[in-house]
Amino acid sequence: VTFAVTNYNPPAGKDVISINPKTGEIHLTGPLDFEDTNIFDFRIEAKDQGTPSLSGHSKVILEVL
């Protein structure tokens, strides 16, 4: 199974949020500032390597306090 982040809202989330494609662990790659953005909304896609390939999605909401 491989993991990927899709549909960042706001798009700036792409600069501070990443995912390990093998384990699905979500990591911050930059500082978060509550005054700039207090909620990040994105989707995680998990996809297998079968034939045909199957995938699943999950919505993640990250609230900066």
C-alpha positions in Angstrom: 0.0 0.0 0.0 1.2 3.5 -0.8 0.0 6.8 0.6 -0.4 10.3 -0.9 -1.8 13.6 0.2 -4.3 15.2 -2.2 -6.7 18.2 -2.2 -4.9 20.6 0.1 -7.2 23.4 1.5 -5.7 25.9 1.6 -3.2 25.2 -1.1 -0.4 26.5 1.1 -0.7 23.3 3.1 1.4 21.6 0.5 4.4 23.6 1.8 4.0 22.4 5.5 2.4 19.0 5.3 3.9 15.8 3.9 3.2 12.0 4.2 5.6 9.1 4.2 4.4 7.1 1.1 5.3 3.8 2.7 3.9 4.1 6.2 1.3 6.8 5.9 2.8 8.9 8.7 1.9 12.6 8.4 4.7 15.1 9.1 5.1 18.8 9.3 7.8 20.2 7.0 7.5 23.8 8.2 6.2 25.9 11.0 2.5 26.5 11.5 1.2 30.0 12.4 -2.3 30.2 13.9 -2.6 33.8 12.7 -2.0 32.8 9.0 -4.0 29.6 8.9 -5.8 27.9 11.7 -7.3 24.9 9.8 -5.8 22.7 7.2 -8.1 20.3 5.3 -6.6 17.6 3.1 -7.2 14.0 1.9 -5.1 11.0 2.2 -5.3 8.3 -0.5 -4.2 4.8 0.2 -3.6 2.7 -3.0 -2.6 -1.0 -3.3 -0.4 -2.5 -6.0 -2.9 -5.1 -7.1 -4.3 -5.7 -10.6 -6.6 -3.9 -10.8 -5.3 -1.4 -8.2 -7.8 -0.4 -5.5 -7.7 2.8 -3.4 -9.4 4.4 -0.4 -9.6 8.0 0.8 -9.8 9.6 4.2 -10.3 13.3 5.1 -8.0 14.9 7.6 -8.6 18.2 9.4 -5.7 19.7 11.2 -6.6 22.5 13.6 -3.8 24.8 14.8 -4.5 26.0 18.3 
